[in-house]
């Protein structure tokens, strides 16, 4: 019997302990969500069903569960109500307040929870509205691009992939990414994916065009003809829409001017009468109780809270109704932040130079009030001049670029018909004068002559250009050449669309520049009328203006602050960007302080 060697036992090897993965960190937001669902999930479900949040979120493109959002909304409202009620009760127990203050406190207790609930409820609707407006703003450019790409032989999926990577689009890029996501991750075919995104879109124009496009694809119709026809319709409709946009902007500015000037002056008359009566009572009985400081509280709240909030609301309404582009002017805002310490130094220097430093220590003489007004205006102007100059330097070199870009593309399309390559066409036309666009064309031609690719050459040539229309036109030219080889028909189609777009863009900007008149008129009236009315009322009662110095400070400083805000809004309305408002803010601040100085001279202060 064979003897087999005994198998050696394997020694038990120590088991290597794998490091435990750290538990996922629970954020404050997660804890709040868990708290909201634990207490208010049934109410959140009813809330979501009552306001159809699932449909609203789909239109807004928000990936949020409706029940979760509803529960969080109710929890926020309850917490806001609890804090305001408790705060009001504690304040009333600690500080003895009168009937008027009690009424104001009760109004605040009611308004804050309602405001929280309203803001949460309106958020998805605001996002859906922004999605619709931004998509329709870019739709003419998108249609021109798609028509050019389809004519060059690109498929629907390739067009969407290309659009999803283009930085010249913002809203349309998001829509293209949604289409690509459904194709790559959910396995939809391109037509089904586009139909799904278009069906739930809040823009009826985008929805109708895309669904018509997919229908034409399914039926085997002439897609290129359909796109060109719909693109021309979009351009025509856009021309009419520009007029409607201008009308809405005028309405916003009229509301702001009426409320900010006419209603303000009416209220200031009541404030001035109240201040004059209080001053008269104080003069007749110096030892008696006066309420001049209380009388100043309401004008201060109106001047420094209500009117700025109104200005912010109007600016927000203008922003949502204006055609916008993905190109911003962050350099101007960065310059503003950089120069803020300098503006503070200018404020202190002017305050000291005009003898108003004592106002920082509680002195409230008329001399200190005038000094504070002059110092505040100097600080605002000092803070605004650098960003205004920066914005001017950014846009100065881009004047006339839109028209020049259309002329350049037209020349390229004509030279392309001779049989030259697209790169050679660009080099050839670079000897012509395209006004402000000439340096860009020359840089592109030089880069092409050195052997760089077309895309790299145009990217280097456009470095520093802030005009979004020109960037989009050159981007379209690059893709039309890469996709379709830059055939004369494709380039000619692009040139024709660019010409129409340039005319439409120029018409929009010309009409918007006329919107700055109302804020200028309002600022002058707001600066002069309240103080003059107050002086005339006091003159009738034979009371010196120095008796109501706090009221003069509130009226004058409030008019200065709100004139600055009016300048910002004027720039936003005329040039679609807040960076353009610094110039108007400087002018309106200077006009206001000059008006106030003349008013002080008139009243003998």
Secondary structure, 3 states (H helix, E strand, C coil): CCCCCCCCCCCCCCCCCCCCCCCCCCCHHHHHHHHHHHHHHHHHHHHHHHCCHHHHHHHHCCCCCHHHHHHHHHHHHHHHHHHHHHHHHHHHHHCCCCHHHHHHHHHHHHHHHHHHHHHHHHHHHHHHHHHHHHHHHHHHHHHHHHHHHHHCCCCHHHHHHHHCCCCCCCHHHHHHHHHHHHHHCCCCCHHHHHHHHHHCCCCHHHHHHHHHHHHHHHHCCCHHHHHHHHHHHHHHHHHHHHHHHHHHHHHHHHHHHHHHHHHHHHHHHHHHHHHHHHHHHHHHCCCCCCCHHHHHHHHHHHHHHHHHHHHHHHHHHHHHHCCCCCCCCHHHHHHHHHHHHHHHHHHHHHHHHCCCHHHHHCCCCHHHHHHHHHHHHHHHHHHHHHHHHHHHHHHHCCCCHHHHHHHHHHHHHHHHCCCCCHHHHHHHHCCCCCHHHHHHHHHHHHHHHCCCCHHHHHHHHCCCCCCHHHHHHHHHHHHHHHHHCCCHHHHHHHHHHHHHHHHHHHHHHHHHHHHHHHHHHHHHHHHHHHHHHHHHHHHHCCCCHHHHHHHHHHHHHHHHHHHHHHHHHHHHHHHCCHHHHHHHHHHHHHHHHHHHHHHHHHCCC
